[in-house]
Amino acid sequence: MFPNAHIPSAALSAPAQQLLALRLIPSTASGGSLFSTSFPLRLRDDKTSGRVDANTGIGLLSAYYLFDNYKLANPYPNANVPGYDAAGTGRTQVVNLGDTKTLGSTTVNEARVEFVRVNNSFNQPKGGTGHTLDSLGFTTGGNGIIPLAPNIEGVPEMDFNQLNMVIGVPSRPNRLIENTFQVVDNFSKVVGTHTIKVGGSFHYNQLVEQLDNVLNGNFVFNGSETGVDFADFLIGAPTNYVQGQATPSNGRSKYFGVYGQDSWRARSNLTLNYGLRWDVSTTWS
């Protein structure tokens, strides 16, 4: 297509000129070999937990708390060259309150209230941002690209299949929040040679997920135009282009279960255990 495999500057696309000028895409001088070093993935994870017990007139009270917080610095969340790092954060909290009450010499009641919260963010872009698509030479608005996530606008994801190279801001950041509330009660009583136990539990689940699915676009180059994927990039001829949308999910579900069981010591060398449980779980809505 081009004499002596040389692409004239007049044929270079506006995005190629801008990305090369700003050194936002790996390149070499005089046809030298491409060199890339590696950066460490850094994870900080802080955990703490504690439990308090108190024997009171209303029973043995207990309180438990767990806190787990992490921060992740990922140099290669999607791109496999430096400069397009992302951050991840997460926090898990667990609260468990219990009361174990002895009612006479043969009866015990155990009650618990629990709460679990998980809040995670994945692939939050850091490197490669701070550039609008328009400033990088891409046509925007109208028949061009409409950035659906301007807060993380930057170098769009580009896949070079022959070079086995991926550059650009992570195109699929995700946030997940889950809350679970649970109430549990178990009642036990010894009657002669029988140990009878009945109880139930109820929990309510909340799930909020925000998946930003390629909101600012993704280009793929495989050499379909010139035979060389990087040359296709230079002249602005991607094999395909994908742009998605945000897909928020706000789910709710409930669970309820009850049971009854008996442990019967029929003989000194024979104990029979039997019981029945009933569970109801709603679909996510």
C-alpha positions in Angstrom: 0.0 0.0 0.0 2.9 2.4 0.8 6.1 2.4 -1.2 9.1 1.0 0.7 6.8 0.3 3.7 7.0 4.0 4.5 3.9 5.9 5.7 4.1 9.6 4.8 3.3 12.0 7.6 0.4 13.4 5.6 -1.3 9.9 5.9 -1.0 9.8 9.7 -4.3 10.0 11.5 -4.8 12.8 14.0 -5.0 10.5 17.0 -1.7 8.8 15.9 0.0 12.1 15.7 -1.2 13.3 19.1 -0.5 10.0 20.9 3.0 9.7 19.4 3.8 13.4 20.2 2.7 13.0 23.8 4.5 9.7 24.1 1.3 8.0 25.2 2.0 4.9 23.0 5.2 2.9 23.0 7.5 3.6 20.1 11.2 3.3 19.1 13.6 5.4 17.2 15.2 4.1 14.0 13.4 0.8 14.1 15.0 -0.3 17.3 13.6 -3.0 19.5 10.8 -2.1 21.9 11.9 -2.3 25.6 9.5 -2.2 28.5 10.3 -2.7 32.2 7.9 -3.9 34.9 6.4 -2.3 38.0 5.3 -4.0 41.2 1.7 -4.6 42.1 1.3 -3.1 45.6 -1.3 -4.3 48.1 -1.9 -2.9 51.5 -4.4 -4.9 53.6 -5.3 -3.7 57.2 -7.4 -6.0 59.3 -8.6 -5.8 62.9 -11.2 -7.6 65.0 -12.4 -7.7 68.5 -14.8 -9.5 70.8 -16.4 -8.5 74.1 -18.4 -10.9 76.4 -20.4 -10.0 79.5 -22.3 -12.3 81.8 -25.4 -10.3 82.8 -28.9 -10.9 84.2 -30.4 -11.2 80.7 -27.8 -13.8 79.6 -24.3 -14.1 78.2 -23.9 -11.1 75.9 -21.3 -11.0 73.2 -20.3 -8.4 70.6 -17.9 -9.1 67.7 -16.6 -6.6 65.1 -14.3 -7.2 62.1 -12.8 -4.5 59.9 -10.8 -5.3 56.7 -9.6 -2.5 54.5 -7.3 -2.8 51.5 -5.8 -0.6 48.8 -4.4 -2.0 45.6 -2.1 -0.3 43.1 -2.1 -2.3 39.9 0.3 -1.2 37.2 -1.2 -3.5 34.6 -5.0 -3.8 35.1 -5.6 -4.2 31.4 -2.8 -2.6 29.5 0.5 -4.6 29.4 2.8 -1.6 29.0 3.5 0.9 31.8 1.6 4.2 32.2 -1.9 2.9 32.5 -2.2 1.9 36.1 -5.4 1.6 38.1 -6.4 1.5 41.8 -8.6 -0.8 43.7 -10.1 -0.3 47.2 -12.2 -2.5 49.4 -13.7 -2.6 52.8 -15.4 -5.4 54.7 -17.2 -4.9 58.0 -18.9 -7.5 60.2 -20.9 -6.9 63.3 -22.3 -9.8 65.4 -24.3 -9.3 68.5 -25.4 -12.3 70.6 -27.3 -13.2 73.7 -27.2 -16.7 75.2 -29.8 -17.1 78.0 -30.1 -20.2 80.3 -33.7 -20.7 81.3 -33.6 -23.2 84.2 -31.4 -26.3 84.1 -32.8 -27.8 80.9 -33.4 -24.9 78.5 -31.1 -22.5 76.5 -32.0 -19.8 74.0 -29.4 -18.3 71.6 -30.2 -15.1 69.7 -28.0 -13.3 67.2 -28.2 -10.2 65.1 -25.6 -9.8 62.3 -24.6 -7.3 59.7 -22.1 -7.7 56.9 -21.1 -4.9 54.5 -18.7 -5.3 51.5 -17.7 -2.3 49.5 -15.2 -2.9 46.7 -14.0 -0.8 43.7 -12.0 -2.4 40.9 -9.9 -1.0 38.0 -10.3 2.7 38.9 -8.2 4.5 36.3 -5.1 6.5 37.3 -2.6 6.6 34.5 -3.5 7.8 31.0 -6.3 10.1 32.2 -6.3 13.8 32.1 -6.7 13.9 28.3 -10.0 14.5 26.5 -10.6 12.4 23.5 -11.0 15.6 21.5 -7.5 16.8 22.6 -6.1 13.5 21.5 -7.4 14.0 17.9 -10.4 11.8 18.1 -13.7 13.1 16.5 -16.2 13.5 19.3 -19.9 14.3 19.3 -22.3 13.9 16.4 -21.0 11.0 14.3 -17.9 10.7 16.5 -17.3 9.3 19.9 -19.5 10.5 22.7 -17.6 10.0 26.0 -20.1 8.5 28.5 -17.6 8.7 31.4 -15.9 12.1 31.2 -14.6 11.7 34.7 -12.2 8.9 33.6 -11.6 10.2 30.0 -8.2 9.6 28.7 -6.3 7.4 26.2 -9.0 4.9 25.0 -8.2 1.2 25.2 -6.4 -0.1 22.1 -5.6 -3.7 21.4 -2.8 -4.6 18.9 -3.3 -8.3 18.2 0.0 -8.8 16.2 2.1 -6.9 18.6 0.3 -8.6 21.6 0.1 -5.1 23.1 -2.7 -3.3 24.9 -2.6 0.3 25.9 -5.1 2.8 27.3 -7.2 3.6 30.4 -8.9 0.5 31.9 -12.3 0.4 30.1 -14.2 -1.6 32.7 -14.1 -0.1 36.2 -16.5 -1.7 38.6 -17.9 -1.0 42.0 -19.7 -3.5 44.2 -21.6 -2.9 47.4 -23.3 -5.7 49.3 -25.2 -5.5 52.6 -26.6 -8.5 54.5 -28.8 -8.2 57.6 -29.4 -11.4 59.5 -31.4 -12.5 62.6 -31.0 -16.0 64.1 -32.7 -17.7 67.1 -32.1 -21.2 68.4 -34.1 -22.7 71.3 -32.9 -25.9 73.0 -34.6 -28.0 75.7 -33.8 -31.4 77.3 -36.8 -33.5 78.0 -35.9 -36.9 79.4 -33.8 -38.7 76.9 -34.6 -36.1 74.2 -32.7 -33.0 73.3 -35.1 -30.9 71.3 -33.9 -27.9 69.3 -36.0 -25.5 67.1 -35.0 -22.2 65.5 -35.1 -20.0 62.5 -33.2 -17.4 60.6 -34.0 -14.5 58.4 -31.7 -12.4 56.2 -32.1 -9.6 53.8 -29.6 -8.9 51.1 -28.9 -5.8 49.2 -26.6 -5.7 46.1 -25.5 -2.6 44.2 -23.2 -3.1 41.3 -22.0 -0.4 38.9 -20.2 -1.7 35.8 -18.9 0.9 33.4 -18.6 -1.2 30.3 -16.2 0.5 27.8 -18.0 3.8 28.2 -15.3 5.8 26.3 -14.6 3.2 23.6 -12.2 0.4 22.7 -10.3 0.1 19.4 -8.9 -3.2 18.0 -6.1 -3.4 15.3 -5.1 -6.6 13.7 -3.6 -5.5 10.3 -6.8 -6.0 8.3 -6.0 -2.9 6.2 -2.2 -2.9 5.7 -1.2 -6.3 7.0 0.4 -4.7 10.1 -1.6 -3.7 13.1 0.5 -0.8 14.1 0.4 0.6 10.5 -3.4 0.3 10.7 -3.2 2.4 13.8 -1.1 5.1 12.2 -3.5 5.6 9.3 -6.6 5.3 11.6 -8.0 2.0 10.3 -9.1 -0.1 13.2 -10.5 -3.6 12.6 -13.4 -2.9 15.0 -14.6 -0.4 17.6 -16.7 -1.1 20.6 -18.4 1.2 23.0 -20.8 0.1 25.7 -22.9 1.6 28.5 -23.1 1.6 32.2 -25.1 -1.4 33.5 -26.1 -0.7 37.1 -27.7 -3.5 39.2 -29.7 -2.9 42.3 -30.8 -6.3 43.6 -32.7 -7.3 46.7 -33.4 -10.7 48.0 -34.8 -12.3 51.2 -34.3 -15.6 52.9 -36.3 -17.3 55.7 -35.7 -20.7 57.2 -37.1 -22.6 60.2 -36.2 -26.1 61.6 -36.9 -28.6 64.3 -34.7 -31.5 65.4 -34.4 -34.1 68.1 -31.5 -36.0 69.4 -33.0 -39.1 71.2 -30.8 -41.3 73.3 -32.8 -44.5 72.8 -30.2 -46.7 74.5 -26.9 -46.2 76.2 -25.2 -47.2 72.9 -27.8 -45.8 70.4 -28.7 -42.2 69.7 -31.1 -41.2 66.9 -30.9 -37.8 65.3 -33.8 -36.6 63.1 -35.3 -33.3 62.1 -37.0 -31.2 59.5 -36.1 -27.9 57.9 -38.0 -25.5 55.6 -36.4 -22.7 53.6 -37.8 -20.0 51.4 -35.5 -17.8 49.3 -36.8 -15.1 47.0 -35.3 -14.3 43.6 -33.2 -11.2 43.1 -35.3 -8.3 42.2 
